[in-house]
């Protein structure tokens, strides 16, 4: 899996992929709605787009509009 870019909202580098495999142990689980995976910022709690796999979630998180 690719390295995750910093959060586009708060700038934190503390983010991780959450998956529905974590069950109720993941506080971000409700945000991904059983989609499979998403990236969540551990500081501001922002979440990226839902994806089927952690690799796809990371790719979607890292995709940004040109600045």
C-alpha positions, -999 to 999 in steps of 0.1 A, spaced: 0 0 0 12 35 -8 22 60 18 -7 82 29 -6 119 23 -13 143 52 -49 152 60 -62 179 36 -83 194 64 -60 197 94 -26 189 78 -19 160 102 1 130 91 -16 108 117 -41 89 95 -48 53 89 -69 30 68 -99 16 86 -118 -14 74 -150 -32 82 -129 -61 94 -122 -43 126 -159 -46 137 -170 -25 166 -135 -18 177 -132 10 151 -148 43 159 -147 53 123 -166 22 112 -199 39 112 -185 64 87 -175 38 61 -210 22 61 -197 -13 53 -180 -2 21 -149 -21 30 -123 6 37 -116 43 41 -88 65 54 -95 84 86 -75 112 101 -68 104 137 -67 140 147 -97 158 132 -116 126 124 -121 134 87 -126 104 65 -118 99 28 -139 83 1 -152 47 7 -135 19 -13 -136 -18 -16 -100 -24 -5 -75 -6 17 -53 -1 -13 -81 17 -32 -89 37 -1 -53 49 1 -53 58 -36 -85 78 -33 -72 96 -1 -40 105 -19 -58 119 -50 -62 156 -47 -73 184 -71 -43 204 -85 -34 233 -63 
